[in-house]
């Protein structure tokens, strides 16, 4: 079974212009796989955006999720094969491979796949998370924290002050927000290339365009 989607959306395709080939793992989100999700997050989940609207795509994600939960050793075997294939494909295209294992989930990657991060120490891994207590141990793993409607502004400012990045979904991306610098996160998905201590501004997609929970920040 093929687990990683390669250059599967507009943002990852943009990454190729910057020299990177991205493989992303898409699972079906749930409270188990997304322990930090909020009500607003669930309502506007990116699982509804892009190809996620297609039944065949959802069925494929369901099969991957079932294997992850019920046949984990087999799942890891296929994942390792996919990462190796991504590296070869990137080399043939003259690109640098990178991997995002939480396309539509929020698994603790370092705890779950720490051995894979170590086995592919030359590959850059990255993700977003809403689990604010999570820390980064592996040098080849980059984490961008993600705001929901329940995230205190003081927590966001504290993280920015300490050099972490926080993704915020806007109806339109501003240059600054609450006195903090904002970078345009839709220009590519390569979060590990962002400067430190910034807000990563993302535009609302899918169901998020009609959000009324406060998950999406409305800019005057």
N, C-alpha and C positions, 0 to 999 in steps of 0.2 A: 504493500500500500504506500502510495506517495503521500507524505505528510506536509512537506513545505511547499507553499505556493511561491513561485519566483516571478518577480516583476508583475505582480497580479493586480496592481492598481495604479492610478495616476501618480501618486506620491512616490512609490518605489521606482516607477519608470523614470521619474525626474532624477532619482538618485543615480541612475546610470550616467547621466550627463556630468555628474560630479565624480564619476569613477568607481561607483560601488554597485554590486549586484546583490539584491536583498532577497533572502528567503524568509517567509513569514508562516508561522503555524497558526491556523485558525481553528479554534474549538467552539463548541456551543457554550456560551456563558451561563453561569448558574451561581447561586449563593456559595456553593462549595468551591467552585473554581474562581470566583470573584469575591473573596471574603470582605473586601472593603467597599463594595458597591452600595449606593444609596438608592432611594426610590426614584430620584430623578435620573440617575445613571441607568437604572433598569428600563425606564420608559424611553430613553433616547439612545439606547445602546447601539453602537456601530454595527452590530450584527444585522441591522436593518438597512445599512447603507451599501451602495454599489452592488456587487454581485451577490451580496447576502440576501437580496430580495428573491433570488432564484431558488426554486424548490430543490433542484439537483445539487446546488451548492450547500444548502442546509442539510441534505441527506448525507453528503460527504463529510461535513463537519460532525454530524451525529455519529458516524462510523468511527471517526478519529477519536472523538470523545469517549465512546464506549471502550475502544481499545486502550486509551490512556487509563481509564478507571478500572477496567477488568483484566486487561492483558498487558500490564505495564512493561514487562521485560521485552515482549515482542514490539511494543510501541517504541522503546528505546533503540531496539535493533534497527527498525525502519528509519528512525530519526537520524541515527548515526550514518546510515547509508545515504540519506538525503543530503546531509551536510557535506559528506565527501563528494557527492555528485555536484553540489553547488560550487564547491571549491574548484573542481575540474572545469565546470562550465564558465566560471568567472575567469579562470586562467586562459581559456580559449578566446574569451572576448576581451582580454586585456584589462579586466576589472578586478576590484578587491571584493571578496565575499564578506557579507555581514548577515547576521541572523537575528530575527525578533521572534521569540517563542511565545509571546503573549499578544497575538494579534487581536483576539476577542476573548481573552481570559486574563486572570491576574494571579497566576501560580507563583509561588516562591521558587524562582528558577534556581537560585544558588543552592537551596535545600534539596530540590527535586532532581536537578540535573547538574549538580556541582562537578561530578566526574566527567560529564561531557564538556563543560566549560574548560576543565583542565586538559582534557584530551585534545581539544582544539584551541589551544592557548594563543595561536596566531590569528584566530578569527574573532572579529568584534561582534559581541552580542549586545543587545539593548532592548529596553522595554519601557512601558509606562506602568505606574502602579498607584492605587489609591490606599495602599496599606502604608501609612506614614511611619510606622515603626521599623520598616524594612531598612536594612543596611546593605552596603555593597562591600564584598570581600575580594572577589576576583577582579584583577586588573582589566580583563577583557570583557567586563560586563558593565554597561552604563544604564542608569536608572533615572527616568524623569518622573517626578511625582505629579499627580493629577488631581485637580480640584473638583469637588462636587458641590452641590448646593448646601451641604452640611459642613464644609470645611471652614473653620474660623479664619478670618482674614489675618489675624495676628500670627497664626501658625504658618501661613503662606509667607508672610513677611520675615518670619524667623528663619525659615528654610532658605529664602533668597539671600538673607543677610549672611548665612553660613556657606554660600556658594552653590547650593543646590538649585536645580531648575524645576519649575512648576508649570504644567500645562493647564491652560484655561481655555474653555470654549466660549467664543464670542459670536454675536450675530455679525459683527464686522470687527476685524482686528485693529486695535489702536496702536499708536506708537509707544504709549505708556499707559499703565493702569495702576491706580492707587499709589502713584509715585514710584512705581517699579518699571524698569525697561522691559519692552516687549519685542520679541523676535517673531517673524512670520513662520509659523511651524508648518504651513501648507506648501512651502516651497520645495520641501523634500521630507522624507521620513527619517533622515539621518540625524537623530537626536544627539548622538555622541559628538557631532561636529559643532553643536551650539556652544556659545560662550557660557561661562559659569555665572550663576546668580541672576538668571533672567526668567521672565514669564514667557512661556512658549504659547503664542497665540494661535489657536486653531479655530477655523470657521465651522459653524454648525452644519452637520450633514445628516441626511436621512430624516428620521423622526425628530431629531434635535432642532430642526428648523422651526418646528411648531411648539417647542418647549415652553411650559408655563410654570415649571417647578423652581426655577432659579438656577438650574444647572447651567443654562446658557446665560452668559452675562450680556445684557443689552447695553450697547454703547450709544450715548446721546448723539 
